[in-house]
Amino acid sequence: MEMTEFINQYGVERKQTNSLKWDALDVRYGDPDLIAMWVADMEFKVPEAVQEALHQRVEHGVFGYSYTPDSYYEAFFAWQKKRHNIDLEKEWVRFSPGVVSALYWFVNIFTKENDSVMIQSPVYYPFHNAVLDNNRRLVRSELVNTNGHYTMDLADFEKKVVEEKVKLFILCSPHNPAGRVWSEEELIKVLDICQKHDVLVVSDEIHQDIILGDNEFVSSLNVGNGKYQDNLIVCTAPSKTFNLACLLNSHIIIPNEDIRNAFDLGSKKINQCETSIMGQIATEAAYRHGEEWLDSLLEVIEHNFNYLKKELNEHAPKAVVTQLEGTYLAWVDLRNYVEPKEIKGFIQDKCRLAIDFGEWFSDECQGFVRLNMATNPKFVEKGVQNMIAELQKIDG
Ligand SMILES: Cc1ncc(COP(=O)(O)O)c(C=O)c1O
């Protein structure tokens, strides 16, 4: 479907729909009139087939305890095979209401209090919270930022793994907010270190379907022809891909039987929750019928990001725009214009934007902003032009 047609058919206003992004601006930012470009969901309705499947269930009118049918697994596995060449087995799959909940479970099940857990920062802030809220030691290996391009510091990573006796590593692949789709070569190196030092890897692949340009996503399940599967838990979900976050259905994939048994035992103690029937129905329909919708969405994201990059490069060239390889979250360093501690006033009061602030992802990143590109281009245009007008004032 052509981009404009997609926007016309699926674009939607979200104010006054209990939307965290739009209706909690006052609570979260102290200002209800900002343009909402923060939290990672979208101003697009789900694929038509998903809405129809949900309608049918609403018509039926029963929301009792549910069972996951074989057809669900067929649709999920076919999607993973077609889009990512991943071969899955039913026994490997567990469910959670969200990937963040799952991260909390893993920290509880696979580590003890005061054990060390590694992350690569800047990274999606619930990674920190899952570790700190459970009284584990947070070990950070900072990614290396070279003019906005991020790479892993493997020497630092390995040194800290050894020195801090790290038990668990939470990998973000593709990476939010660094926009990287890690190459297989990079993944081999980091997974090798973890295997060598017996560090269990959780690979959060929630952004696996949002891959731009020629970038190629390689799941940790497939890295080195599957050679790390025995030391691995992978999380995937339809929630970012199809805008289904609050239908509370995501996947935990554990190929190794011993890790799976440990997970099952541990999760019995802390997790007696049902799966969401609406999430299950929406997911199956999305994986069966959502491919064309997703391909159009990717065009919109790419269009929005290219607009932001081109405009900032031309009119505010000292803003450092990280190339968006994957995810729909653009990452921009404004420190050449704005004193890091002034960034909130600049972005909110001057540019009139609600964005994710860099310091949420790492203490080192005050002065960076993360802007959501999965939205109607009219918001990106307005947001970017507001920023340029204010940045040009600073530049004199
Ligand atoms: C890397 C990453 N993991 C997890 C989530 C959220 O997952 P969930 O809503 O399933 O808890 C996000 C949301 O932006 C994310 O970027």
The ligand as an ORCA input file, in Angstrom:
! r2SCAN-3c Opt
* xyz 0 1
  C      13.895     -2.744     23.983
  C      12.503     -2.744     24.526
  N      12.073     -3.770     25.281
  C      10.816     -3.804     25.783
  C       9.926     -2.773     25.543
  C       8.558     -2.799     26.144
  O       8.043     -4.043     26.118
  P       6.655     -4.413     26.797
  O       5.688     -3.329     26.513
  O       6.330     -5.713     26.118
  O       6.947     -4.589     28.241
  C      10.331     -1.687     24.755
  C       9.411     -0.585     24.518
  O       9.736      0.413     23.957
  C      11.649     -1.671     24.239
  O      12.087     -0.657     23.497
*
